[in-house]
Structure formats: structure tokens, C-alpha cells
Amino acid sequence: MKKILFTSLGALFFGASFAQSPFFTKTCYRGAFAPAPTPMWTDTWTEWDPQNKVYPAPTQTITGNITSNTTWNTGQVILLSAQCFIKNNSVLTIQPGVVVLGDKNTVGAGIFVTKGSQLIANGTVTAPIVFTSNQAPGNRTGGDWGGIILLGKANNNTPGGINNIEGLPISADTEYGVASGADDNDNSGSLRYVRIEFAGYAYQQDKEINSLTMGAVGRGTTLEYVQASFGLDDAFEWFGGTVNAKYLVSFRCLDDDFDTDFGYSGNVQFGLVVRDPNLADNPSISTSEAFESDNNATGTAATPKTSALFSNITVIGPLRGGSVTTPASGHRRGARIRRNSELKIFNSIFMDNATRGVFIDGSACETNANAGTLKFKHNILAGYGQRATESGTFGIINTNTFVVAQGNDTLKLSSGILVTPYNYTSPDYRPAAGSIALSGASFTDAVISSVSGNTAVAIASIGATSVCIGDGTTITPYSFVPSTTVSSGYCSLNWTASAGLSISNATLQNPSFTVSTIGIHTATLSVMNGDATQTSVVTIETYTCLNVGITELNAALSNVQLVPNPASENSTIQFHATRSGEVSIVLFDLSGKLVNTIVSNTSVNSGTNEFTINTTELENGIYFVQVNNEFGKTTTKLVVQH
């Protein structure tokens, strides 16, 4: 007897509408972290108390530039006593576990990767690479050393295509961008599982370098699992470029956390910002925001526009759940989008910011928001100091109306959103039980769906797919548990079943099913993760147990096949009968519903028999052809594809 094992249907694929591969992982939750029991992606490699962390003594001192391929090996501790430029298209490779100590006594000691060169610093989750101050525990402070600068050849909107990183002397070594032939796939190296602590040197007022500064860095560069802690200026600043990034942490830095300028157009997902109430810039020079975004310094419409796309960011502001009422005066908003920027922020959490959750600042940005080129959607604004939004004086849009209309939630209090967000050294930034952050994420907007992958997985199967459950008078129910594989951290899971098939719990991954009627029965598993849904169907056939052996049954009716299969207009069912008798041939759909009776109690001779099935009126899909005789039945799958 040929029976149906299982059928998997409905897998959806969301591809990119342009050259980039899918980047964003669809989530059901908002913010940077999935709920428990999924671990936080910050576990193990981050450091929440770098001030008191003990680092080993130096084993090697660097006092100049790197002009040829160089490797710093696991076990080494480097004292960086230079403004070290990686030049001449050379590569500096740093192996897991290496510690680099920036020398406070060297003016602006740092690592500066010039155009065409690369920094390959790939740590591991248990052996991160650390760039930190050379000062003793308890004596470290932001600005002890210069930080890391990556310079590339991707697009930016500076007139002429070339600019120099602020604060450093103007030279070919501090230059980013190219006059012509920009390469958005340029590769400045790879940073994975990296910590950058106490960096950000102030060469002059308002011209500091940051923990990680990026000038026209291309998307060939890898940035994943990077923590910037106690930086003097910004944690991460992008001056143009296209580089993508995932898993970024800005921890208790002074000025802005994510600063985007000069046409930066990359994608960033999963980021954490933790503000310190006592650490903020001097407001007479600069205010401190989690996001600060400009198209350029004067707010012109120069292209490419600053249009970076951020999703799943968690911002813990300086008010810390109301326990702080007077933070440092430089603290301001969760996001300040200004100077004609077209920044886009989705599915993020902004908590406990000093004055506002978001400020769409200036008439140009209000125009961009109205036009849909600036986006702020499906975010949570909570525990804000004065009000959720700030409208300014331009009157083109009402910011609060705009924010609510874009699917954002505004909550006066931040309690109950995250588990333990206000413990610096032992935090838990995952959504709390019952939190509004557990749901509400959306990836349907065209700008993010085009670069989002489908992570929904639903695979289900069963062992026995054909069982007898009665002798024609008495039914003996049959129970089974399917074997399933589903997405981790899925948003929803649901089973549905055809008539005669009951489910113990439709929301369990592996519920118990009981079948108590004769026929073809189907159970459909649907798994949704983000905006993606996948289904899988299992089929079981039940029939009346007869007083005849399997050998005799198979001998009576054998070699059942459909030709062609798949079919468009007609398919012929062929079978071999070892003796003459009557047969019935019926057609069922996937749900077990009778679609057509091909023949009913029709006599056949011993030998090969065949009947034609007209499929022209059938919709595309999967059907089951069942042949019955006095000894039992056999079922074969038919695929209709016009």
C-alpha cells in the first residue's frame, strides 16, 4: 500500500529588491533582546565594570605606524604609544584575546586605518579583543587614548567626494572618500567581539575623535559585537559610507551614542545604549542624545542623503526609571533627527530620556517625515522627562500626531518593560513578562522589508501515516504526537486540524492528536516570526481494519501510479489487479474533502487497469487519489499544476 508521508507547504521567501542580501532578522519583539529563555547576545564577551577590570602588563610596545602586514598574536598585551596609522594597503590582524592598552601619556594614541588598508580584529565570545586605557583600575577616564578610526572609499556627500576626519591634521592619512569611482562595497576589515574602553581624544574643542569613527566605510567591512564604553565623545560615528552593523553596545559614553552624518546609508540591527546620569557633554558645546543625525553640517540636500536604517535598538536613558530627577544638564533626547537627515528607526525602545523621546528638528526634517523619507515607526517611547515628542516651531507636522500615526507607543512610565534595566553590573535588558515590548515589531514597511530575511521555520512530520482504527462496527481512536521543528523566538504558533482530528493544545510545538473517524485527515502547523509565516501540513489516512493479511491485500491491488504527475489537463491512474472484482476511485483535496468520484463500484479484470482523471477544472495544489476494493484501499498523491 502506498501512503502519504507528509507535505510541507507555504514557505515564504522575502528577497531584496536590490543588490543587497537580506540583512534584518525579523522579530516579534521590540528592542535589542529576545525574551527569556533566549540568552542576551551581550553575555560573556561584554564588560559592565571596565573601571575596575584588571588587565595584564604589556608584552610589546608600538611606537610607530604599520606599513606591512602584521599580526598581534593571542597572549600578547600591546602598549599603544603612538598615533598608529595602518598604511600602504597593509593589514593588521589581531587574534582573539589580545589586549591593547592605549597610552595616556601619548597624545591621542590610537589605531587609524587608512584607505585601502584593513584592521582584522576578530575575537570570540569567550576571548574578545579589548582596546582600553593603560591606567590602573580606578584611575581610568574617557579620553585616556584616541580610539579606532576606519577610513574607506565608499560614497559620502562631501563636495568633491573627499573629506578628512575632524580633529586630526589634514593629510592623505586622515582622508576618507574618493573624488570619483566610489566603492560602496569597500572593505576596511572586520571587528567582531571587540571592546573599546575609555577612548575618544579631544584634539580641540568640539573636534574629538570617537570610540569608533568611520569615514566612508563600505559594506564589505564587518562590524558585529562591538562595545564602546566610557568614551569621551560619541560611541559610534559614521561619516558617510554604507557599512552594515549588528550587535553594538554604547555603555555610559559622554556625548552621542549613534551619530550619523554626511550621507551614511547602512543598516544597523540590535543595539544597546545605556546612559549614565552623571556623564553628558557640556550643553554650551553639544547636547547628548542616543541618536544624533544630520545630512551634513549645514543641512543641505546633498546626496547621498543620510538615510541609515536602524531596527531593534534599546535605549536606557539617564532618568533610570525615575530614580534620577536631575541628570547632568547636557542630557537631552532619545533621538534628535535634524539638518535634513532622512534617518529611519524601527522596532526600538527609548526609555527614560531627560527631555524628550524623539525630536524631529527643523523644517527640512519635518518635510522629510511628511514625505516618508524620514521614518520613525513601531517604536516605544517611555519614561520620558517632559513629553514623548518635541514639535519645534516649524509647524509643518505635529510631531506627536505623526509619531502615534506611525505605530509608535508612548508611555509616561517605563516600569514593566524590561526585566532589570537599571543594574549597571548585572543587567537584564530582555522584555519583562507581559511587557509591551514582547510584540508590536513590524517589518512590512517597504524600506525594511526589502532587506529583511524570512526566519519563520515550520517543519512537521509523523511516523505512521496510514492506520486502521476499526472493524467496520467499532472505532478504536488512534493518537500520535508529530515531530516538529520551529523558529526560535517565534511570535506565534498554531495548529489547525480537519474534522475528525482533535488537538490537545493548538499552541504547543508537539501536541497530541487523536483521530476517530475513517478517511484522510490533515493537521496544519503555522509559525509566525516577525511578519513572516510558514506552514507545514501532515496527513494521516485511517481505514477499516479487514480480516485479510497485508500480503493478500498487496497482491490483490498493486503497482498503483499516476502518469503524468504533476498533471495539467489529465492524469491516468494505473494499477495491477491479481483478480477480477469491483473498484471505486475517488479524489480528495488536502483538507480531506471529497472532490470527485472517478468511478464507483466498477468491475475490473485481472491484470493492468487504467482510468483517466480530468484535472482541467481543478485548482493548482495537492490532491489524493484513493482506490478501494473489497480488500481495502490505497492512496496516491496527485499534484495539479497548470
N, C-alpha and C positions, 0 to 999 in steps of 0.2 A: 504494500500500500504506500503510495507516495503522498506525503503530508507536508504541510507548510511549516517551516521553522519559525521565522519571524521576518517582519518587514520594517525597515526604518525609513521614515518619510519626513519631508518638510524641512530639511536643513536649509537655513537661510544663510546667504553669504553677502556681506556688506563690503564691497571693494572700494578702493579710492577712485574718485572721478578724475584724478590727475596722477602724475607720475609717482607720487609718494605712496609707499605701502601703508596699510593701516597702522596707526600709531596708538590711538587711545583705546584703552581697555574699558569696555562698557561695565558700569557698576549700577547696582540699585541704590547704594548708599551715597550720601554726600559727604564731602570731606576726604581726608587723605587715607583713612584707615577703614578696613572692613571690620564688622563687629566680631566679638569673640564667638567661637574659639579660634578664629584666624589670628595668628600672631601679628604684632605690629612689624612692619618692614624695617623699623629702626632698631629692632632687637639685635644685640650683640656688638655691632660694629660702631654704634654711636657712643659718645661720651657726654654725660649730662653734668659732670663736675670737672671740667678741664682745669680749673684753677688749682685744684689740689691733686691732680693726676701726677704721679711720679714717672718721669721718663729717664732712660739711661743716659750715661755720659757719651759725648761724641767719640766716634772712632775715626772720622775723617773730616777735614775742613775744606770747604770750597771757597776760593778767594777770587775766582775769575769767571770768564764765560766758558760755555761748552760749544765747541766748533766741530766736533766729530761725534759719531755715535758712541754713547756712553751708557753704562749700566751701573746702578746702585743696587747692591745685592741684599737679599734677605739677611738680617742680622746686623746690617750696618746702621749707624746713627750718624747722620750728616750734620755738621755745623755749617750753616749757610752764612758766610761772612762776605757777601758780595751782592750787588745787583747783577744777578747771573742771567745773561742773555743766551738762549739756545739759538745758535745761528748756523748759517751755511747749509740749510736744509738737513740739519742733523737731527738725531732722535735721542732724547734722554729717556731711558727705560728705568722705572723704579719698581722693584719687586715687592711682593706682599710683606707687610710687617716693618718696612723701613720707616724710621722716624727722622724727620728733617727739622732741625732747630734753627729758626731764624734768629740771627744775632742782633740783639737790640742796639749794640754799640756800632753797628754798621748802618749808615744812613740808607733807609729804605731797602734793606736786604730782601730779595725776592727772586722768584723764577719767572722770567719773561720769555715766552715762546714766540719768536719772530715768524713772519710769514714764510711758509714753506717748511718750517721745522715742526717737530712734534714732541709732545710730552705723553709718554705711555706710563700711566700710574694706575695699575690695576691691582688693587688689594683684594682681599676676600672678606667674607662676612665674619670670619674669626681672626683674620690678620689684616686689618685695614692699614692703609698708608696714612701717616699722620704728619702734617705740617703745623708746627706750633712754635711758641716762644721759647727761647733758651733761658728764660728767667726761672728762678726757683719757685716751687709751689707757694702760693700765697702772694707772690710779687708780680704776677703777670697782668697785663692790661692790653686793651685794644690798641693797635698801632705799634706794638713791640717790633714788628717786622712788616715787610711790604705786601706779601700775598703772592698770588699767582695771576699772571696775565697771559691770555691766549690771543694771538693776533692772526687773522686769516685773510682770505681773498674773496669772501662772499660779498653779496650786494649790501650797500648801505646808502642812505640818501644824502650824504655829504656832497656838496657841489664838487664835481670832478672825480668823485668816487673814492678819494683818498683822504684819510684823516690821521691824527696822531692821538694816542691815549693821553688824556689830560694829566697834568702833574709831572710827567717825565719830560726831559729835554727833547725837542723836536729833532728826529733823525730817522734814518731808514729803519733803525732797530725798534722804534716806537710807532711805526706806521701800520695802519690796517686798511684793507680795501685795495682796489686797483683802479687805474684810470679807465681801462677797458677790458673786456673779457672776464668779468667777474665769474667766479665758480661757486655756485651755491652748494655744491657737493664737496667743497674743500674739506680737508681732514687735518685738524690740528692735534690729533692724538686721541687719547682715551683716559678718562678719570672714572674709576669705579671703586667704591668702598674707600673713600678718601675723606679725611677730616682736615679742616683748615681753621686754626685757632689763633686768636689774638693778632690778627693781621690788619692791613689797611693803613698804609702810611700817609700822613698829611704832609705833602711837599710844600704846599702853601694853602692859605685859606680857601676853602671850597674847591680845592683841586687835589682831592685824595684819590689814591687807588684803593680798590676794594679787596675783600677776601678773595673773590674770584671775579676778575674783569675779563670780558670777552669783546673783542673788536672784530666785527665782520667774520665771525667764526662760522664755518659751513656745516651742513648737516652730515657730512662724513665723519664728524667728530662724535665721540661717545661720552655722554655725561649721565651717570647713574650712581645713586647712593653717594651723595656728596653732602657733608655737613660743614657749615660755616658758623663758628661760634665766637662771640665777643669781638666781632670785627669793629674797627674804629669808624668805618663809613658803611657802605652798603654791603650786604652779604653777597648778592649776585647782581651784576650789572651787565646788560647786553647793549653794546653799541652797534646796531645793525646786525646783519648775519641771519642765518637760517638754522642754527644748531637746535636740535631737539634735546629734551632732558626729562628724566624721570627720577623720582625719589630724592628730592632736595630738602635739606633742613637748614633753616636760618634760626639760630639759637642765641637770643639775648644780644643781638648786634645793635649798634648805635643809631644808624640812620635808617635807610630803607632796606627792605628785605629782597624784593624783586623789583629791580629798576630797569625799565625798557626804554630805549632811545634809538634815534637815527635809523628807523626802519627795520627793527628786529621783527622777524616774521616766523619764528619757530614755534614748536609745540612743547608744552610742559604739562606733565601729569604727575600727581601725587607729590605734594609739597607740604611741609610743616613750617609754620612761623610761630615762634614763641618770643614775645616781647618782655623786657624787664622794665618795671615801672620807673626805676631809677636811672635807666640808660636811654637817653634821647639826644638828638642833635640840638645845638643852640638855635632856637627859633628865629633869631635875628639873621641867621645864615641859611638854615634849612630846617624844615619840619620833617618829622619821622613818620613814615607811612609803611604799611606792609607792602602795598603796591604803589609805585610812582611810575607814571608812564607819559612820555612825550613823543610826538612825532620827531621833533628836533628842538633845539634850544630856543627857537623863536616861534615855533608853532606854525610853520608854513605847510603847504600841501605837497612838499617834496616827496617824490616816490623813490623806492618803495615805501609805503606808509608803515609806521609801526602798527602791526596787526597781529601780534603774537596771540596764541590761543592757549589759555590755562584751564585746567579742569582738576577737580578733586584736590583743592588746597584747603588746609586747616590753619586758620589764623587765631592765635590766642593773644589778645591784646593786653595792655598794661593794667586795666582795671581788675583783672583776675577775679571775676565773679562778684564784684562789688566790694571785695576786701580792701581794695585800694581806691581812695577817693581823690587824692591829689598826686598823680604821677608827675614825672618831670615835664616841664612846660612845653618841651618840643614835641611831645606825642600828639598825633592828630588822628587820621582816619585809617580804616582798613584798606581802602583803595582810593587813590586820587588819580583820576584819568584826565589829563589836561593837554594843552598845546597841540590840538588837532590829532591826537592819538586815536587809533581805531582798535584798541586793545579789546580782547574778548575773554571773559571769565565765566566759567560754567561750574555748576555742581560743587560749590565750595562753601566753607563755613567761615564767617567773620564774627568773632566773639570779643566783647569787652574792649572795644576800641575807645580811645579817650574822648573824641568829639563826635565822630560820625562813623557809620559803616562804610558808606561809599560817597564820593564826591565826583560828579561829572562836571568838570571845572572848565568853564569858558564856552562861548557861543559856538566855536568850531566843534568842540566835542559834543555839545548838545545837538548840533546839526547831524553829526555822525551817528549819534544814538537814534535820532528820529529816522535816519535813513537806513538803519540796521547794519551799518558797517562797524559800529562800536556795539558790543554785546555784553550784557550782564544778566545771566539767565540761570534760574533754578538754584540760586544760592540761598544761604541762611544768614541773616543779619540779626545778631542777638546781643543783649547786654551792652548796647551802645551808650556812650556817655550822655549825649543830649538827644539825638534823634537818629533814626536809621540812615537818612539821606540828607544831602545838602544841595539846595537848588541854585544857589548863587543869585545873581541879579539879572540874568540874561533873558529869562522868560520864554525861551524857545520851547522848553518842555518843563513840566512839573516832575522833578526827579522822583519823588515818592510814587506818584501815579505810574511813571514809567517802570520803576523797579517792581511794583506789585504786578503790573500787567505782563511782565516777563517771567512770571512763575517763581519769583523770589518770595521767601518768607521773612517777615520782620517780627522779632520777639523782643520785648523790652528786657526780659531776664534771660540769662544764659544757663541757668541751672537745669540739670537733667538732660543736657545734650550729649556731653561726653562723660566718660567714666571718672577719671581722675586727672583733669587737665591742669590743675594748679600746683602740683607737686613737681618741683624742678628736677629732683634727683631720682624719683621713682614714679614717672607719669604713666597714665594710660589714656591715650588720645582716641580710643575707639568709641563708637556710639554707645551710649548707655541703653539699658533695657527700656523699651517704649519711646526711645528718642525720635524726634522729628527727623534726625539725620539718617535713620535707617532706611528711608525711602525718599522719593522725590527727585532722584537724579534723572536726567534725560539727555539722550544723545541724538534726538531727532532733528534738531536744527541742522540745516544743510551744511553749514560751515564745519561742524564737528562730525556729523555722520559720514561725510566723505572720507574722513581719515580715521574711522573707528572700525575695529575688527569685531566680528561676532564671536563672543566667548561662550554662548549657550551650548551646552552639550547634553543630549538626551539619547542614551542607548539602552534598550531593554530587550531581554530575551527570556525564553523559558525552555526547560528541558523537554518534557513530554508535550507534544503539540497535538496529539490525537489519542483520545482515551474513550473507552466505553464506560457508560455510567448507569446502565440499566438493562434489564432483560426484556424490555418491551412493556412490562407492567409496573415494576418498581424502579424508581430512580435512586441511585446512591450518589449524593453530591461529591464532587471532586475538588480538592483545594490545592493551591500551588502558590509559591512566592517567586516572583520574577527576579532575575539577576539584572541589576541596572547600574549604569554609570552616569553621573550628572555633574554639572558645573559646580566647582567650589564657590561658596559665597553666592549662590543663586538667589534671585529675588523672589521667585515663586515656583512651586512645583505642584502639579495637579494631575491626577489620573481620572479618566472617564472610561466608562465601560458600556458595552452594548447590553441589550436586555438579556436576562438570564445569568449575568455575571455580576456578582456582588463584590464590593471592595471593603476591607476592614477599616482603612483610613486613607482617603484620597490624597492627603498631603504628605504621606510618608514616601521615602525613596523606595522602600521594599515592603509594601503592604501585602496582606494575604488576600487572595482571590478565591472565590468559591463559585463553581458553575453547577447548575442543577437542571438544565434543560438540554434537549438534543439540538444540535446544529453547529453553526460556525459562530464563534464569539470573538470579539476584539476588545483589547484594552489599550488606550492611548495615553502615553506619558507626554506631558507638555512642561518644558522647563524654560523659564524666562530669566535672563540676566541682562540688566540694562534694558535696552529697547529690543533686544534680540530674543526670539523664541525658536526653539527646536522641538519637534515631536518625534516620538518613536512608537510604533504600533506592534503589539504582539497578538498572535492569533492562535486560538485553540479550537479544535473540532471535537465535538462529542457525538457519539453514536451509540446505538443499541447493541449491547453485547449479544452475540448469537452463539448457539451451540455448535460451532464449527471451528476447526483449528485454523491457525494462520496459514499453514501450508496449503490447506484446501482452498482457502479464500484467495490467496495469491495465485493459485493455479487456475481458479475459475475466471479471473479477470486480471490481465497483466499487460505490460508494455504500453501503459497509457501515456500519450504525448499529444501536444498541441503544435500544429505547424500551419502558418508561421507563428512565432511568439517572441517578441511583441507582434501584434496584428493591427492593421489599419482598417481593412474592409471586411475580411473574412478570416476565420481560422478553422482548421479542420482538426477535430478530436479523433484520434486513432487509438484502438485498443485491441487486444487479442483475447478472445473468449475460448476456453477449452471445451465448452459445451454450449448447446443452444439454450435459449431462455429469454426472459424479458429484462430490459434495462430501462431506466429513466435517467435523463441527463438534464441537470438544472444549473442555472447561473446565479451566483450570489455576488453582491458588492462587498466592499471592505467592512461594512458595518454588520454583515450577516443577513441583509435584506435580500429576499428573492427578487431577481431582476427579470429572469426569463426561464421558461421551460422549453428546452430544446426538443426533447422527445419524452413521452410519458408511457411507461409500460409497453414499450415497443420490442417486438421479437427480433433477436439477432441470431445468426448462425455461429457455429463454432468456427474459429479462425479469426482473420483480421476484419474488423468493422470500422467504419468511419462515418461521422456526421459533420455537417457544416454549421458553424456558428457565425451568424451575421453580426459584425461589430460596428457597422457604419453608423448606427444610431446610439452607440454607447459613447459616453464621455471618456476622455483620457483618464486612465487610472488603473488600479489593480482590481481584478475580479477572481472568483474561484469557480471552477467548473467541477461539478460533482457527478460521478457516475454511480448509480445504485443498481444492484441486482439482488437476488434472493439471499446471497451470502453476506452482503454488507455494502460498503461504499468505499470509494477512493476519490481524493480531491487533488486537483492540479491548479496551480496559479496561472492566470492569464493576464498579460499586460496589454492594454489598449493604448495605442499611441498613433494619433492621426498626423 
